[in-house]
Amino acid sequence: MEQIIGRKKEIELLTEYYHSGKAEFVAVYGRRRIGKTYLVRNLFRDKFAFDMSGSIEAPAEAQLSNFGFALREYGDSKQPIPTNWTEAFEALKQLLKAKMKGERLVVFIDELPCLDTPKSGFQQAFEHFWNGWAAYQSEIMLIVCGSATSWMIANLIDSHGGLHNRITHEMYLAPFTLRETELMLQAYGFSWTRISILQIYSILGGVPYYLSLLDKKQGVEGNVDRLFFSSHAELKREYGRLYSSLFRNSEVYMRVIEALASCRQGMTRKEIMEKLKLKSGGTLTKVLSELINCDFVRGYNTRDKKIKQKDQIFQLTDLYTLFYMTFCHPGTTDTEYWTHLMGKPRQNTWYGLAFERVCMLHIPQIKHFLGIDQIHTEYYSWRSKVSKPAAQIDLLIERADNLVNLCEIKYSQMPYTITKEEDMRIRNRMADFVAETGIKSGIIPTMITTFGVRLTQYAALAQVQITMDDLFV
């Protein structure tokens, strides 16, 4: 088996399901390029009793042909190509029956949503295959994957039809953390420093395929120029493919993404509707829910006198999308754009914004450093409704032990200096927060920086210091 970077929990679970001794139906889903197929194929490559993959936007006839060719590969080479999905799954049933010898039979169907073409009868035949036979065969382990997250959720995970409550396990594959990204780059022979890994993570996110495109002979700037700004840059064209592969009718999803990209602080549901001129209804709720499920967007609670879920603020957190919308969407003909921005305010501002998002994606690591893994917490941002200009706090972690970590997130390529003016701003924000919310918990000023806080007369403000290294766990 080829070494699989990260995914320890997923490997443990899939191995556990494999040895469960009962019929298993596992749905693995997640964004395009996240490594779903790679994980399943490398873990079970010599254990497949049948596997095939759907083809994006192929007609039903082509999908059935691919299914038929896979039946031939795993069984009778003279197997007729099925003409409909009922025939296809009946043939699969007979193939598996012939292989039953008391050992686990793994059936893997990749890109399952692609098989569900209009009026093809796929869903009904698939439901009948599982509900009518496979679910009662203790040797069968059916694994299905799909990038079309909206389809996977609606038709499998939250199905109200024939597959309602039929999936035995669902598995969402999230992007890599900073630590997993570091391990992957080390396995590929990179000797980058952690600040370089943080910078590239701030642009590509933890998407394994994007990371695999990096060239260890180039630095961060050279890689970014090649992948985003050169002629025929690979990741410049990825944006449209990404959303169309994940969501059917992807236009509305992309409109919401573009709206959120234009507002750093995030937007309420009402603000999104007004900006996009959408009518009230369930469409936006569904879109936001699915974007959150895919880790493109986070919805965080707000706080007045109490923590409020009703007035959630939605913020774009997908780093690749954020970078694309900020620098590629406007367009530039400079093929060395990122190199030419090196050290300039526009690039540093970007890394500062992205570092905030990276921290939001590593709340478990922050809680681990604070020693509050086992304590119930609520985390949220806060925006003043009184002060002018409105004071804002990026991250507050409210704890069940009656303490609140008030986090200031600062990106710098050297230890961060708290100036007299910065000290006063932070103290004013703390005072505004306490006054407006009426919170009674103790406030712990917490600095999250890349290289720590420089020791000056104002450094004592940071009662807790978290550095970039603390996120690499």
Helices and strands as residue ranges (DSSP letters): H 8-18, E 24-29, H 36-44, E 48-53, H 60-74, H 85-99, E 105-110, G 112-115, H 122-132, G 134-136, E 140-146, H 149-152, I 153-157, E 169-172, H 178-187, H 194-204, H 208-212, H 220-224, I 225-229, H 238-246, H 250-261, E 267-268, H 269-276, H 282-293, E 297-303, E 307-316, H 319-323, I 324-328, H 337-340, H 345-360, H 363-370, E 377-383, E 392-399, E 403-410, H 420-437, E 442-449, G 459-461, E 464-467, G 468-471
